């Protein structure tokens, strides 16, 4: 593609914060946080490409989006956007993460069927390049104005949208409280004078639950009397800390029907021999004796809900939220995990 920025490009990222940040008037711009697949979109004439946050090519999975881009976008453009799928009756629709996650399918026939059954749409929130102009060095407010000027007049029927934005923190708080009912998961805040910084956590995100993405590093067999033979009891998780994959906790609560399914999914990833011996593993000793642990290749990414991160581990067992096939294991770093604000224990014991 003959575009003025190198592609594929890593999108600008956000750091989790506990509440909607407030700045001086005009210092911050707020947007809803969409619950979909982050997507860099590029068009150069008839050529259209879609890349994930981890720079994986998504183009072949969303043919209807490619067609919409050829119809509605300028001949040469690069956008930062979110791929989303909606479900429900008109007047009662919401984002549908499960339907979106099913769109990543190896069969071309199934891809075509899903494109018709659960069509995806683009929600655009940044303009990185247009024609031969690299807009990334410009401040966010100017990129936003250019984005609105470029796409703000698209017909409502078009599956390409410009996200809402406001510089009013109180309005952003209201969005945070009300938009959750439509499947959105929080608010994004951006510094209005900041350039576009690929791969840098220069934005802020406020989410409704404390969650993190972690890598599956192994599992233990179930010892429950009600569970079927060869069923998984717990999944152990890891996060990267300065390049090293370290154990951080696990998920123990699974329906019995899911435990046997997990065994089938994880079995092809099981490590043996020298790889197993050097794989990261949780502490061997527990209150009930030696921990049973089957190490696996660190490829599967899972989103979990947790209460607190204590040191470099989740304080309690975490809860499964969803699988994240759109995330690379290497992106699951310790520094992306939201930590609870520090509080003096003495103040708890003797307020």
Residue pairs with C-beta under 8 A, 6 or more apart in sequence:
1 7
1 42
1 44
1 47
1 49
2 44
2 76
3 42
3 44
3 76
3 78
3 129
4 129
4 132
4 133
4 134
5 78
5 128
5 129
5 134
5 136
7 40
7 42
7 49
7 51
7 78
8 40
8 49
8 51
8 55
8 57
9 40
9 51
9 55
9 78
9 128
9 198
10 53
10 55
10 198
10 199
11 38
11 40
11 53
11 80
11 198
11 199
12 80
12 126
12 196
12 197
12 198
12 199
12 200
12 202
12 203
13 199
13 200
13 201
13 202
13 203
14 188
14 201
14 202
14 203
14 204
14 205
15 201
15 203
15 204
15 205
15 336
16 204
16 205
16 206
16 207
16 336
16 337
16 338
17 189
17 204
17 205
17 206
17 338
18 206
18 338
18 341
19 206
20 30
20 169
20 172
20 173
20 176
20 187
20 189
20 206
21 28
21 169
21 189
21 204
21 206
22 28
22 169
23 191
25 167
26 167
26 192
27 191
27 192
27 193
28 167
28 169
28 189
28 190
28 191
28 192
29 140
29 141
29 144
29 165
29 166
29 167
29 189
29 190
29 192
30 165
30 166
30 167
30 168
30 169
30 171
30 172
30 175
30 187
30 188
30 189
30 190
31 125
31 163
31 164
31 165
31 187
31 188
31 190
32 163
32 164
32 175
32 179
32 184
32 186
32 187
32 188
33 184
33 185
33 186
33 187
33 188
33 205
33 206
33 207
34 82
34 84
34 95
34 123
34 163
34 184
35 84
35 95
35 97
35 183
35 184
35 185
36 82
36 83
36 84
36 85
36 95
36 97
36 100
36 123
37 52
37 53
37 58
37 82
37 83
37 84
37 100
37 326
38 52
38 53
38 80
38 81
38 82
38 83
38 326
39 50
39 51
39 52
39 53
39 58
39 80
39 81
39 82
39 83
39 122
40 50
40 51
40 55
40 78
40 79
40 80
40 81
40 128
41 48
41 49
41 50
41 69
41 73
41 77
41 78
41 79
41 80
41 81
41 122
41 124
42 48
42 49
42 51
42 77
42 78
42 79
43 69
43 70
43 73
43 74
43 75
43 76
43 77
44 75
44 76
45 75
45 76
46 70
48 59
48 66
48 69
48 70
48 73
49 57
49 59
50 57
50 58
50 59
50 62
50 65
50 66
50 83
51 57
51 58
52 58
52 326
53 326
53 327
53 331
54 326
54 327
54 328
54 331
56 326
56 328
58 83
58 104
59 66
60 108
60 111
61 103
61 104
61 105
61 111
62 83
62 103
62 115
62 120
63 111
63 112
63 115
64 115
64 116
64 119
64 120
64 159
65 83
65 120
65 121
65 122
65 159
68 121
68 122
68 158
68 159
68 160
69 122
69 160
71 158
72 151
72 154
72 158
72 160
73 79
73 151
73 160
74 130
74 131
74 150
75 131
76 129
76 130
76 131
76 132
77 127
77 129
77 130
77 131
77 150
78 127
78 128
78 129
78 130
79 122
79 124
79 126
79 127
79 128
79 147
80 124
80 125
80 126
80 127
80 128
80 196
81 122
81 123
81 124
81 125
81 126
82 122
82 123
82 125
83 100
83 120
83 121
83 122
84 95
84 100
84 120
84 121
84 122
84 123
85 95
85 96
85 97
85 99
85 100
85 103
85 118
85 119
85 120
85 121
86 93
86 94
86 95
86 96
86 121
87 93
87 94
87 95
87 96
87 99
87 118
88 94
88 96
93 182
94 181
94 182
94 183
95 182
95 183
95 184
96 118
96 183
97 183
97 322
98 322
99 118
100 118
100 120
101 322
101 323
101 325
101 326
102 114
102 118
103 111
103 114
103 115
103 118
103 120
104 325
104 326
105 111
105 114
119 159
120 159
121 159
121 160
121 161
122 159
122 160
122 161
123 161
123 162
123 163
124 147
124 151
124 160
124 161
124 162
124 163
125 147
125 162
125 163
125 165
125 188
126 140
126 143
126 144
126 147
126 196
127 135
127 143
127 144
127 146
127 147
127 150
128 134
128 135
128 136
128 143
128 196
129 135
129 136
130 146
130 150
135 142
135 143
135 146
135 196
136 195
136 196
136 198
137 195
137 196
138 146
138 195
138 196
139 192
139 193
139 194
139 195
140 190
140 191
140 192
140 193
140 194
140 195
140 196
141 192
141 193
143 196
144 165
147 162
148 162
151 160
151 161
151 162
152 162
154 160
154 161
154 162
164 175
166 172
166 175
167 192
172 187
172 189
173 187
175 187
176 186
176 187
176 206
176 208
180 208
185 207
185 208
186 205
186 206
186 207
186 208
187 205
187 206
188 203
188 204
188 205
189 203
189 204
189 205
189 206
190 202
190 203
190 204
191 202
191 203
194 202
201 336
207 338
209 305
209 321
210 305
210 306
210 307
210 338
210 340
211 303
211 304
211 305
211 306
211 321
212 239
212 303
212 304
212 306
212 332
212 336
212 337
212 338
213 301
213 302
213 303
213 304
213 324
213 327
213 331
213 332
213 336
214 237
214 238
214 239
214 248
214 301
214 302
214 304
214 318
214 332
215 237
215 238
215 239
215 240
215 245
215 298
215 299
215 300
215 301
215 302
215 329
215 332
216 235
216 236
216 237
216 238
216 266
216 269
216 296
216 298
216 299
216 300
216 301
216 302
217 236
217 237
217 238
217 245
217 247
217 279
217 280
217 281
217 295
217 296
217 298
218 235
218 236
218 279
218 281
218 282
218 293
218 294
218 295
218 296
219 232
219 233
219 234
219 235
219 236
219 262
219 266
219 293
219 294
219 296
220 232
220 233
220 234
220 236
220 291
220 292
220 293
220 294
221 230
221 231
221 232
221 233
221 292
221 294
222 231
222 232
222 233
222 259
223 233
224 233
224 256
226 256
227 233
227 256
227 259
228 256
228 259
228 260
230 260
230 263
231 256
231 259
231 260
231 262
231 263
232 254
232 259
232 260
232 262
232 263
232 266
233 252
233 254
233 259
234 250
234 251
234 252
234 317
235 250
235 251
235 262
235 266
235 302
236 247
236 249
236 250
236 281
236 282
236 293
237 247
237 248
237 249
237 250
237 251
237 302
237 304
237 314
237 318
238 245
238 246
238 247
238 248
238 280
238 298
238 332
239 245
239 246
239 248
239 312
239 332
239 333
239 334
239 337
240 246
240 330
240 332
240 333
240 334
241 312
241 333
241 334
244 280
245 280
245 298
246 280
246 312
246 334
247 280
247 281
247 282
247 283
247 313
248 309
248 312
248 313
248 314
248 334
249 306
249 313
249 314
249 316
249 317
249 318
250 282
250 317
250 318
251 302
251 304
251 317
251 318
251 319
251 320
252 317
253 317
253 319
253 320
254 262
254 320
265 300
266 294
266 296
266 300
269 296
269 297
269 299
269 300
270 276
270 294
270 295
270 296
271 279
271 295
271 296
271 297
275 295
276 295
279 295
280 295
280 298
281 293
281 295
282 291
282 293
283 291
284 290
284 291
284 293
285 291
298 329
299 329
300 323
300 329
301 323
301 324
301 325
301 327
301 328
301 329
301 331
301 332
302 320
302 321
302 322
302 323
302 324
303 321
303 322
303 323
303 324
304 314
304 318
304 319
304 320
304 321
305 318
305 319
305 321
306 314
306 315
306 316
306 318
306 319
307 314
307 315
307 316
307 340
308 314
308 315
308 339
308 340
309 315
309 337
309 338
309 339
309 340
312 334
